[in-house]
Amino acid sequence: MIARTIAATLLVTIASSYASPPETSRIKRWNPASAVAEAERDIAAGRIRFAYIGGYVSHAPGLPSDPATLKMLEGYRYRRLEVGPQGCIQDEHSFERAEYARRYNQVMWSHVSKRR
């Protein structure tokens, strides 16, 4: 009986550890200090995309907001990198994600605008 209880407890513990990753891994993924390196790695791999953050309206910080830029982005239909939750409700890490997206997009925009 005790062996079954220990085995069941061990199984539940292992299963629950896979169900929810640690909070630190999610924060580290959107670390603003790594945004430039990750954007350069994506460019080298041919993955041209822009980082979007959530809020009342999902948007890509760090990009010029003039009509010509918006038309270009619309016309080429670049892929999106969703940085964090895209809904209206944001958590305490939303500023870090916004800074990550801004830095990432500036590198990506610099690359794209040179090619045009």
trRosetta pair geometry for C-beta under 8 A, 3 or more apart (Angstrom, degrees):
i j d omega theta_ij theta_ji phi_ij phi_ji
1 4 5.9 -54 -152 33 30 110
1 5 6.6 29 152 -18 63 106
2 5 5.6 -54 -149 36 34 113
2 6 6.3 33 154 -17 67 106
3 6 5.8 -54 -147 38 31 110
3 7 6.2 31 154 -19 65 109
4 7 5.6 -56 -144 39 30 111
4 8 6.1 30 157 -19 66 107
5 8 5.8 -53 -144 37 28 110
5 9 6.3 28 156 -18 63 108
6 9 5.8 -55 -146 38 29 111
6 10 6.3 32 154 -20 63 108
7 10 5.7 -55 -148 36 29 113
7 11 6.4 31 153 -20 63 106
8 11 5.7 -53 -148 35 31 113
8 12 6.4 29 155 -17 65 106
9 12 5.9 -55 -147 37 31 109
9 13 6.3 32 154 -20 64 108
10 13 5.7 -55 -147 36 30 113
10 14 6.4 27 157 -16 65 107
11 14 5.9 -57 -147 37 29 108
11 15 6.2 25 157 -16 65 110
12 15 5.8 -57 -143 40 29 110
12 16 6.1 23 160 -15 65 110
13 16 6.1 -60 -144 39 25 105
13 17 6.5 27 157 -24 62 106
14 17 5.9 -56 -151 30 30 111
14 18 7.0 21 155 -12 63 104
15 18 6.2 -62 -157 37 33 105
15 19 6.5 36 149 -28 66 109
16 19 5.3 -49 -144 28 40 118
16 20 7.0 -12 174 20 69 98
17 20 7.7 -85 -149 54 23 69
21 25 5.0 -71 154 56 121 137
21 26 6.7 130 94 -42 115 92
22 25 5.3 99 69 -4 82 99
22 26 8.0 -155 101 -1 51 84
23 26 6.0 -60 -162 35 42 108
23 27 6.5 34 150 -15 73 109
24 27 5.7 -58 -147 40 37 109
24 28 5.9 37 157 -23 71 109
25 28 5.8 -54 -143 37 30 112
25 29 6.6 41 155 -31 62 101
26 29 5.9 -47 -154 20 31 115
26 30 7.5 -2 160 9 60 102
26 93 7.9 130 121 71 101 170
27 30 6.8 -80 -161 50 32 87
27 31 7.1 65 143 -69 66 81
27 93 5.9 -128 -112 -123 89 148
27 96 7.1 19 -155 103 84 160
28 31 5.4 -13 -158 -37 43 118
30 83 5.7 110 -121 -164 124 99
30 84 6.3 5 -66 -49 163 98
30 93 7.3 108 76 153 130 120
30 96 6.0 108 114 124 105 99
30 97 4.7 -11 165 -103 149 75
30 100 4.5 -133 -178 1 79 169
31 34 4.7 61 80 13 102 106
31 35 7.5 -148 96 -36 54 76
31 96 7.3 -36 -116 177 36 117
31 100 6.8 108 82 -94 18 120
32 35 5.4 -27 -154 -13 45 121
32 96 6.1 -127 -27 -162 102 70
32 99 4.1 -22 -96 115 138 110
32 100 4.6 -122 -88 -74 62 65
32 103 5.8 112 -162 5 83 141
34 37 5.4 -62 -162 48 62 111
34 38 5.6 60 142 -25 87 109
34 100 7.8 1 64 -130 75 105
35 38 5.9 -62 -145 40 27 108
35 39 6.2 27 158 -20 66 107
35 51 8.0 -60 -146 -18 112 163
35 99 7.7 -146 -23 127 152 69
35 100 4.6 177 -78 -155 124 64
35 101 7.7 -117 -132 -44 137 15
35 102 8.0 35 155 67 167 56
35 103 3.8 101 94 89 141 117
35 104 4.3 -104 -171 -55 103 81
35 107 7.5 168 135 5 86 128
36 39 5.8 -54 -147 36 29 110
36 40 6.4 27 155 -16 64 107
36 103 5.7 -75 -54 161 78 112
36 104 7.5 -141 -72 -89 35 48
36 107 5.4 141 -134 -58 67 144
37 40 5.8 -56 -148 39 30 110
37 41 6.3 33 152 -21 64 107
38 41 5.5 -51 -146 36 33 114
38 42 6.4 35 153 -19 65 103
38 104 6.6 -32 82 -111 105 107
39 42 5.7 -53 -149 36 32 111
39 43 6.4 35 151 -21 65 104
39 103 7.5 -149 -14 127 137 75
39 104 4.6 168 -67 -147 117 66
39 105 7.9 -134 -108 -39 140 18
39 107 3.8 115 111 81 147 135
39 108 5.3 -114 -157 -49 117 84
40 43 5.6 -49 -146 34 33 113
40 44 6.4 34 154 -18 64 105
40 107 6.3 -80 -54 174 73 143
41 44 5.8 -53 -148 37 31 112
41 45 6.4 21 154 -11 64 111
42 45 5.7 -63 -145 45 31 106
42 47 4.2 -82 -165 75 87 105
42 48 7.4 138 140 -82 102 29
42 49 6.8 -84 171 34 143 93
42 108 7.5 -19 85 -93 126 107
43 46 7.7 45 180 -68 29 21
43 47 7.6 -88 -63 59 23 63
43 48 7.0 54 -110 -88 64 73
43 107 7.4 -115 -30 142 133 103
43 108 7.0 -169 -69 -109 105 66
43 111 5.1 -133 -122 -117 137 168
47 79 7.3 -60 -172 55 80 138
48 78 5.8 -88 125 -138 92 109
48 79 7.2 124 91 30 55 93
48 108 6.7 133 -153 -158 70 104
48 111 7.4 -143 -117 104 103 125
48 112 6.5 112 -159 -83 126 105
49 78 5.6 161 -120 161 44 97
49 79 3.8 -50 -103 82 111 90
49 80 6.1 -165 -170 -75 108 4
49 81 4.9 112 122 -33 123 94
49 108 7.1 -75 75 -140 38 151
50 60 4.6 11 147 -137 122 147
50 63 6.8 11 -151 -59 141 134
50 73 7.2 -18 -3 -139 154 122
50 78 5.6 73 -4 107 98 134
50 79 7.9 159 21 85 60 50
50 80 6.5 -35 68 -117 71 55
50 81 6.7 -151 100 22 24 91
50 104 7.9 138 -154 117 49 100
50 105 5.4 49 -152 -116 90 97
50 108 5.8 -177 -96 102 69 150
50 109 7.7 53 -108 -60 111 84
51 60 6.3 126 78 -137 49 87
51 61 7.9 -39 93 46 97 75
51 62 8.0 33 59 37 103 128
51 80 7.9 99 -122 -170 20 63
51 81 4.5 -41 -97 77 64 110
51 82 8.0 150 -154 -94 61 7
51 83 4.8 39 -173 -32 106 124
51 100 7.0 -118 166 118 162 83
51 101 3.8 -152 116 -133 121 81
51 104 4.5 64 -10 84 139 135
51 105 5.4 -116 39 -52 92 93
51 108 7.8 152 -5 7 85 145
52 58 5.0 40 167 169 122 103
52 59 6.4 173 -146 94 84 13
52 60 5.0 -57 -91 -75 69 76
52 80 5.2 -17 2 -160 125 110
52 81 6.9 154 15 71 71 52
52 82 5.8 -31 67 -107 97 54
52 83 6.5 175 74 17 39 86
52 86 7.0 29 116 -116 110 107
52 101 6.9 127 -68 -143 3 138
53 58 7.0 -175 88 -148 33 67
53 59 6.7 -23 55 64 76 64
53 60 7.8 133 10 -103 72 33
53 61 6.4 1 15 -4 121 108
53 83 5.2 -40 -86 72 74 107
53 84 6.4 22 -136 51 80 110
53 86 7.8 -179 172 -112 28 62
53 94 7.3 108 -177 -163 127 83
53 97 5.5 134 -118 126 117 106
53 98 5.3 -15 -54 -94 174 69
53 101 5.0 -126 -39 -7 105 162
54 58 5.5 -32 -111 -98 48 84
54 82 7.9 41 -49 -164 91 94
54 84 6.3 -109 11 100 106 94
54 85 5.2 -49 7 110 156 63
54 86 3.9 174 -86 -147 107 27
54 87 5.4 15 -170 40 144 29
54 88 7.1 -120 159 -64 107 19
54 90 6.3 172 87 -82 105 98
54 94 7.9 -89 65 -129 88 110
55 58 6.9 151 40 -85 73 38
55 59 7.0 -33 44 17 122 96
55 88 6.6 32 175 -129 28 49
55 90 6.6 -8 -90 -42 66 129
55 94 7.9 105 -77 -164 91 133
56 88 5.5 43 -92 -121 51 95
58 82 8.0 -38 -151 -123 134 90
58 86 5.1 0 -94 -162 127 100
60 63 5.1 34 108 -1 107 129
60 73 7.9 -161 41 -151 149 156
60 101 6.7 -140 -151 169 56 116
60 105 5.5 141 170 -108 99 147
61 98 5.6 54 9 -167 159 81
61 101 5.1 91 46 104 99 109
61 102 4.3 -47 117 -80 110 83
61 105 6.4 164 87 29 52 147
62 101 6.6 -169 4 125 121 69
62 102 3.7 148 -58 -151 113 57
62 103 6.9 -135 -100 -28 154 18
62 104 7.4 142 52 61 161 57
62 105 3.6 138 80 75 123 116
62 106 4.6 -96 -179 -47 122 81
62 109 7.0 -167 130 -2 93 134
63 69 6.3 168 162 157 101 136
63 73 7.3 37 -178 -64 154 147
63 105 5.4 -82 -50 163 84 130
63 109 5.6 167 -114 -81 77 141
64 69 4.4 162 83 -45 101 165
64 109 7.3 147 -2 -170 86 147
65 69 7.0 -95 -105 64 4 132
65 70 7.2 28 -163 -49 46 110
66 69 5.1 93 61 7 78 104
66 70 7.3 -152 94 -4 40 90
67 70 5.6 -59 -146 40 35 111
67 71 6.1 36 158 -22 69 107
68 71 5.8 -55 -147 36 29 111
68 72 6.4 31 153 -21 63 106
69 72 5.7 -55 -149 35 31 112
69 73 6.4 28 155 -16 66 106
70 73 5.8 -54 -147 37 32 110
70 74 6.2 32 154 -19 64 108
71 74 5.6 -56 -148 39 31 113
71 75 6.1 30 155 -21 66 110
72 75 5.8 -56 -143 36 28 110
72 76 6.4 9 165 -4 65 110
72 116 7.3 -19 -147 -101 142 155
73 76 6.5 -65 -142 44 25 97
73 78 6.2 -62 -152 17 75 112
74 77 7.3 13 179 -67 32 62
78 112 7.7 -41 -84 -105 146 150
81 101 7.9 -179 90 -119 104 88
81 104 7.2 -87 74 140 146 150
82 86 5.5 -56 -152 -59 119 117
83 97 4.8 157 143 -173 109 101
83 100 6.0 177 -154 90 143 116
83 101 4.7 -141 23 -70 159 108
83 104 7.8 165 -69 31 139 149
84 90 7.5 52 137 -135 137 91
84 93 7.2 -172 -109 100 140 104
84 94 6.9 180 123 -111 166 63
84 97 4.3 -22 -15 -129 137 161
85 89 7.3 -28 115 82 144 74
85 90 6.8 -177 69 -109 109 60
85 91 7.6 91 21 -5 127 97
87 90 8.0 -174 84 -61 71 61
90 94 3.7 39 166 -77 131 142
91 94 6.2 152 61 -37 49 89
93 96 4.9 -46 -171 38 77 118
93 97 6.0 78 132 -22 85 100
94 97 5.6 -56 -148 40 36 111
94 98 6.2 39 153 -23 68 105
95 98 5.6 -50 -145 35 33 113
95 99 6.4 33 155 -17 64 104
96 99 5.8 -56 -150 37 31 109
96 100 6.4 35 150 -21 64 105
97 100 5.4 -49 -146 34 34 115
97 101 6.3 33 155 -18 66 105
98 101 5.8 -53 -147 38 30 110
98 102 6.3 35 152 -23 64 106
99 102 5.6 -49 -145 33 32 114
99 103 6.4 28 158 -14 65 105
100 103 6.2 -62 -152 39 27 105
100 104 6.1 25 155 -18 65 113
101 104 5.7 -57 -141 41 29 113
101 105 5.9 26 161 -18 66 111
102 105 6.1 -60 -144 39 23 107
102 106 6.4 26 157 -24 61 106
103 106 5.9 -52 -148 30 29 112
103 107 6.9 25 156 -13 62 103
104 107 6.2 -63 -160 36 30 106
104 108 6.3 21 151 -13 67 113
105 108 5.5 -57 -140 44 35 111
105 109 5.7 36 159 -22 70 108
106 109 5.8 -51 -139 38 26 110
106 110 6.4 32 156 -23 60 105
107 110 5.8 -53 -151 32 29 114
107 111 6.7 27 152 -16 62 106
108 111 5.8 -57 -154 36 32 111
108 112 6.2 25 154 -15 68 110
109 112 5.7 -56 -140 41 33 108
109 113 5.8 27 163 -17 69 111
110 113 6.3 -57 -138 39 22 105
110 114 6.6 26 159 -22 58 108
111 114 6.1 -61 -155 30 26 110
111 115 6.9 20 154 -17 61 108
112 115 5.9 -62 -157 34 33 111
112 116 6.9 32 151 -24 66 105
113 116 5.8 -49 -150 26 39 114
